[in-house]
């Protein structure tokens, strides 16, 4: 149980294009999902908190117009990197928090990550 | 500002050894501490600790939390090469956003 999937696992795109990354909780409902970014040999940096049915909450320094987040259902959140540039190249990871009632409510499970390369 | 510090940063041991990884934290409104293992992809969940003094165990891995001294340890006994990974500690405060430590890179030599 508690499986989170991400799609695609790897994407290469040209500068100026937009890329959409999907995060799905496969066997549980997640009212809250989180989007992280990880640079090589560094820890995870939280970008935003995605809440089902409402606007995402962005961390300081993260451009909300550049990193569009949509959490339209209890099992799906999407992150769209708009007008991507080479400096956006990174490993993007989502996590999903178990909805209270299905567990303690505090566990977070991570997707396998999406490696974005912008050329 | 919430803070999570892991030590050591890197550890190299021989197969069969026992290792202890440390995680100390400073966080307002503590709720839980989580341990993850990260190999080449995203972190995989190991343990979640919410109460002091109660050991959580899964095979050769175990972990315990001390909420008075604000730290946790992760023990791995009889290490195997498959245990080589970065081990991440994260703290969930009241708002449930995880704050991660920088991780401990564990290398097991055959």
Interface residues (C-beta under 8 A of the other chain):
Chain A: X2 X6 X32 X34 X42 X43 X44 X46 X49 X93 X95 X97 X104 X106 X107 X108 X109 X110 X111 X112 X113
Chain B: X31 X32 X34 X36 X41 X42 X43 X44 X45 X48 X50 X88 X92 X96 X97 X98 X99 X100 X101 X102 X103
